[in-house]
Amino acid sequence: MTLGGEALVAAERPGGSRLQPLPPGVKIGTTAGQPTEEHLLFLKQLGITWVSLIGRPEEATAEDFIRIRKQWEAAGFKVYNIGSGVGPSGSLHNMPEVTLSLPGRDKKIEEYLNYIRYLGKAGIPYTTYAHMGNGIWSSGWTTMPRGYQSREVNMASPQLRGDWAGVTYTEPLSHGRKYSEEEIWDNYAYFIKKVVPVAEEAGVRIGIHPDDPPQPMLAGVPRCIFSSFEGYRKALEIANSPNIGVCLCVGCWLEGGELMGKDVVEAIKYFASQKKLFKVHLRNVSAPLPHSVETLLDDGYYDMYRVMKALVEVGFDGLVIPDHVPALGVLPGRREDTSGTGAYRPSELMAFNNAGLAYSIGYMNALLNAAKSETGRS
């Protein structure tokens, strides 16, 4: 079964929803950059077939998405998603206007609905959404014992801050007041009820990413929905749609530790049993919070083979990508960070470092082959 644009036929379900079809089996892929000849060759050398693309504001229409998909297909690849960092007013991912019901909320939601429509018209089966009101929080970068640098989250650090779409958030109150959990839930319900019918009509899966990091409260904003298993379970019940599910970031789940309510393998088995597991970000970390550092897959506190084996056992047919890959070796063009953390490496270089990506893809393929061999499943 292929995902060939105009020829794609969506699978219907009673009630009018549809899901764009996917071939069976775990798909190991990666976040990809621009389709230059050099980049395409490197991905081909890694054995990559499926890619997750980062959207650009200047390419944010159905026609652009169709052109992008065809361009990648012509080079021998399949596009799993085009990210929601696009829209006339900026990012459609981690929208404070939506999460916190700020001015401009309905405009943002309408832009997001159009984005979902564009994906559907282009034959793109999936997108990731995140519902954080004050960004992704970090405390800087640190050097691991093996010599590579990694993103660190130390809840006691004076450098701890949130960032998203060029905005920085700090304690004690990122938006001037403390929000209640009820407000966050109400705002989520308002948003998702508008999204569901559009996603179902378009045939697009939406996987919701865990809060990064998962904490009960950051700078006056509760992270009460996507920072625990129970929050996810309730959120998916509110959505009540086969098109709304989970982008399981293993690293965030591991950062949460016991606060998540279920081990990551237990979560995989549950969400898969509900047919709500759509994408997996494979990342390891040094320890659960309050102090956690992102690591290479084989250098953290959790055995990544357990994750891959669980995905094979449940018959997962979505995409698995390496996430926040630490850079290995010396990256061309690396410039010193002036944020005061004393670290190097802008995040865009972290995402597209060849040595780190090759290391991670090779390790993931080895995990997948071993899991298939042990379980006897393809």
C-alpha positions in Angstrom: 0.0 0.0 0.0 1.4 3.4 -1.0 0.6 7.0 0.0 0.4 8.4 -3.5 -1.3 11.7 -3.3 -4.3 11.9 -5.6 -4.6 8.1 -5.7 -4.7 7.8 -1.9 -8.0 6.3 -0.6 -9.0 7.0 2.9 -10.3 4.3 5.2 -13.8 5.2 6.4 -15.3 4.4 9.8 -18.9 4.6 10.9 -19.8 8.2 11.7 -17.9 9.7 8.8 -14.3 9.8 10.1 -11.5 8.6 7.9 -7.8 7.9 8.3 -5.4 8.0 5.5 -4.0 4.5 5.1 -0.5 3.4 6.2 1.5 0.3 5.3 1.9 -2.1 8.2 5.0 -2.3 10.4 7.3 0.0 12.4 8.7 2.8 10.2 12.1 4.1 11.2 12.6 7.6 9.8 13.9 11.0 10.7 13.2 14.7 10.8 14.6 15.9 7.4 16.0 19.1 6.2 15.7 20.7 2.8 15.8 18.2 -0.1 19.2 19.1 -1.4 21.1 16.6 -3.4 23.6 16.1 -0.6 20.9 15.6 2.1 18.9 13.2 0.0 22.0 11.1 -0.7 22.8 11.0 3.0 19.3 9.8 4.0 19.4 7.2 1.2 22.7 6.0 2.5 21.1 5.5 6.0 18.3 3.4 4.5 15.7 6.0 5.4 12.4 5.9 3.5 10.0 7.9 5.7 10.6 11.5 6.6 9.1 14.1 9.0 9.4 17.6 7.6 9.6 21.0 9.3 7.1 23.4 7.8 8.1 26.8 6.6 5.8 29.9 6.6 6.6 30.6 3.0 5.4 27.1 2.0 2.1 26.9 3.9 -0.6 26.1 1.4 -2.2 22.9 0.1 -0.4 23.5 -3.2 2.9 23.9 -1.5 2.4 20.7 0.5 1.4 18.8 -2.6 4.6 20.0 -4.4 6.8 19.2 -1.4 5.3 15.7 -1.1 5.8 15.0 -4.8 9.4 16.3 -4.7 10.3 13.9 -1.9 8.4 11.0 -3.5 10.3 11.6 -6.8 13.5 11.1 -4.8 12.3 7.8 -3.4 10.9 9.0 0.0 7.5 9.1 1.7 6.4 12.1 3.8 4.7 11.2 7.1 4.1 14.7 8.2 4.8 18.4 7.5 5.2 20.2 10.9 2.8 22.8 12.2 5.4 25.5 12.7 3.6 27.3 9.8 0.8 29.8 9.5 0.1 33.4 8.6 0.6 34.5 12.2 3.5 32.2 13.0 3.7 28.8 14.7 0.6 26.6 15.0 2.3 24.4 17.6 2.5 25.4 21.3 0.0 28.3 20.8 -0.3 30.3 24.1 -3.4 32.0 22.6 -5.1 28.6 22.5 -3.7 27.0 25.7 -4.4 30.1 27.8 -7.4 31.7 25.9 -5.5 34.8 25.0 -6.5 37.5 22.4 -6.3 36.0 18.9 -7.3 32.5 20.0 -10.0 32.0 17.3 -7.8 33.3 14.6 -5.1 30.8 15.6 -7.6 28.0 15.6 -8.9 28.9 12.2 -5.3 28.9 10.8 -4.7 25.5 12.4 -7.9 24.1 10.9 -6.8 25.4 7.5 -3.4 23.7 8.0 -5.1 20.4 8.7 -7.2 20.8 5.5 -4.1 21.5 3.5 -2.4 18.3 4.8 -5.5 16.3 3.9 -5.6 17.7 0.4 -1.9 16.9 0.0 -2.2 13.3 1.2 -0.1 13.8 4.3 -1.4 11.3 6.9 -0.2 12.9 10.2 0.9 15.9 12.2 2.1 16.6 15.7 0.5 19.1 18.0 1.7 20.4 21.4 -0.4 22.2 24.0 2.1 24.1 26.1 1.3 27.7 27.1 4.8 28.9 27.8 7.2 26.9 25.7 9.8 24.2 26.1 11.9 24.6 29.2 15.6 24.0 29.5 18.5 25.1 31.8 21.2 25.1 29.1 23.7 22.6 27.9 26.0 20.2 29.6 28.8 17.9 28.5 28.3 14.2 29.2 31.0 11.9 30.4 31.4 10.5 26.9 32.2 14.1 25.7 29.1 15.1 23.7 27.0 18.1 24.7 23.3 17.7 25.5 20.3 19.7 26.6 19.8 19.8 30.3 16.7 20.4 32.5 17.6 21.3 36.0 14.6 22.5 37.9 16.9 24.2 40.5 19.0 26.1 38.0 18.8 29.9 37.8 19.2 29.4 34.0 15.9 27.6 33.7 13.6 29.2 31.2 11.0 28.4 28.5 11.4 29.2 24.8 9.1 29.0 21.8 8.8 30.9 18.5 11.3 33.5 19.6 9.7 34.2 23.0 11.4 33.5 26.3 9.4 32.7 29.4 10.7 32.8 33.0 9.4 32.2 36.5 7.5 33.3 38.6 4.6 34.1 36.2 5.1 33.9 32.4 1.8 35.6 31.6 1.2 37.8 34.6 -1.0 35.5 36.7 -1.5 32.0 37.8 -3.9 29.9 35.7 -6.1 27.1 37.1 -6.2 23.6 35.9 -9.9 24.0 35.1 -9.0 26.8 32.7 -6.4 24.7 30.9 -8.9 21.8 30.5 -11.6 24.1 29.3 -9.3 25.7 26.7 -8.2 22.3 25.5 -11.8 21.2 25.1 -12.8 24.3 23.2 -9.9 23.8 20.8 -10.2 20.0 20.2 -13.9 20.1 19.6 -13.3 22.5 16.7 -10.4 20.4 15.4 -12.0 16.9 15.4 -14.5 17.4 12.6 -11.9 19.0 10.3 -9.3 16.3 11.1 -11.9 13.5 10.4 -13.0 15.1 7.1 -9.3 15.5 6.0 -8.3 12.0 7.1 -5.4 13.4 9.1 -4.1 11.9 12.4 -3.1 14.4 15.1 -0.6 13.1 17.7 -0.3 15.2 20.8 3.2 15.6 22.2 3.8 15.4 26.0 4.6 18.6 27.8 8.4 19.3 27.7 9.3 19.0 30.5 6.3 17.3 32.2 5.8 19.2 35.4 2.7 20.1 37.5 3.2 23.8 37.0 5.7 26.1 35.3 5.6 29.9 35.7 2.0 29.9 36.7 0.8 27.6 33.9 -0.4 24.2 35.0 0.8 21.3 32.8 -2.1 19.1 34.0 -3.1 17.4 30.7 -0.2 16.1 28.8 2.2 15.5 31.7 0.6 12.2 32.9 -1.0 9.1 31.6 -4.3 10.0 33.3 -4.3 13.4 31.7 -3.8 11.9 28.2 -6.5 9.3 28.9 -9.0 12.0 29.8 -8.0 14.3 26.9 -8.5 11.5 24.3 -11.9 10.8 25.8 -12.8 14.4 25.4 -11.7 14.4 21.8 -13.5 11.1 21.2 -12.1 10.6 17.7 -9.9 8.0 16.0 -8.0 10.9 14.4 -6.8 12.3 17.8 -4.0 10.4 19.5 -0.5 10.4 20.8 2.9 11.4 19.7 4.8 9.6 22.4 8.0 11.4 23.1 9.9 8.7 25.1 12.4 11.3 26.4 9.7 13.5 27.9 7.9 10.4 29.4 11.1 9.3 31.0 11.8 12.8 32.4 8.4 12.6 34.1 9.3 9.4 35.9 6.7 8.3 38.5 4.6 11.4 37.9 3.6 10.0 34.5 1.5 7.3 36.3 2.6 4.5 33.9 5.9 3.2 32.6 6.6 4.1 29.0 6.0 0.5 27.9 2.7 0.3 29.7 1.7 3.6 28.0 2.7 2.2 24.6 0.5 -0.9 25.1 -2.5 1.1 26.3 -2.4 3.7 23.6 -1.8 1.1 20.9 -4.7 -1.0 22.2 -6.9 2.1 21.7 -5.5 2.7 18.2 -4.3 6.1 19.4 -0.5 5.7 19.1 0.6 7.6 15.9 4.2 8.5 16.2 7.2 7.9 18.6 10.1 10.2 19.3 12.9 7.9 20.6 15.1 9.6 23.1 16.8 8.6 26.3 17.7 10.7 29.3 20.0 10.5 32.3 17.4 10.4 35.0 13.9 11.6 35.8 13.4 15.2 36.9 14.1 17.3 38.8 17.5 17.0 37.0 17.6 15.4 33.6 19.9 15.4 30.7 19.2 14.2 27.1 21.5 11.4 26.1 22.3 9.1 23.1 20.0 6.2 23.0 22.4 3.8 24.7 23.6 6.2 27.3 20.5 6.9 29.4 18.7 5.3 32.3 16.1 3.3 30.3 16.6 0.3 28.0 15.5 1.4 24.6 15.2 -2.2 23.5 12.1 -2.5 25.8 10.5 0.4 23.9 11.2 -1.1 20.4 10.1 -4.6 21.4 6.8 -3.2 22.8 6.2 -1.4 19.5 6.7 -4.6 17.5 4.6 -6.6 19.9 1.6 -4.2 19.6 1.8 -4.0 15.8 2.7 -0.3 15.7 2.5 1.0 12.1 3.5 4.6 12.7 6.8 6.5 12.4 9.7 6.3 15.0 12.3 9.0 14.8 15.4 9.8 16.8 14.7 12.9 18.9 17.0 15.8 20.0 20.0 13.9 18.8 23.3 15.0 20.5 25.9 16.1 18.0 28.9 13.9 17.6 32.3 15.3 16.3 32.7 18.9 15.3 29.9 20.5 13.4 30.7 22.9 10.6 29.4 26.4 11.3 29.0 25.8 15.0 28.9 29.1 16.8 29.1 29.9 20.5 25.9 30.5 22.3 25.7 33.9 23.9 22.8 33.0 26.3 25.2 32.8 29.2 24.9 29.1 29.6 28.5 28.5 28.3 27.3 26.0 25.8 27.6 25.6 22.1 25.4 24.5 19.2 22.3 26.2 18.0 19.4 23.8 18.0 19.1 23.6 14.2 22.6 22.1 14.0 21.6 19.6 16.7 18.7 18.4 14.5 20.8 17.8 11.4 24.1 16.5 12.5 25.1 13.7 10.3 27.3 11.7 12.7 24.8 11.8 15.6 21.9 10.9 13.2 23.8 8.0 11.6 24.7 6.7 15.1 21.0 6.8 16.2 19.5 5.4 13.0 21.9 2.5 13.1 21.1 1.8 16.7 17.4 1.9 16.1 17.6 -0.5 13.2 19.6 -2.9 15.4 16.9 -2.6 18.1 14.1 -3.2 15.5 15.8 -6.2 13.9 16.5 -7.8 17.3 12.8 -7.2 18.4 11.5 -8.8 15.2 13.8 -11.8 15.7 12.8 -12.3 19.3 9.0 -11.8 18.8 8.8 -13.6 15.4 6.9 -10.6 14.0 7.7 -8.6 10.9 
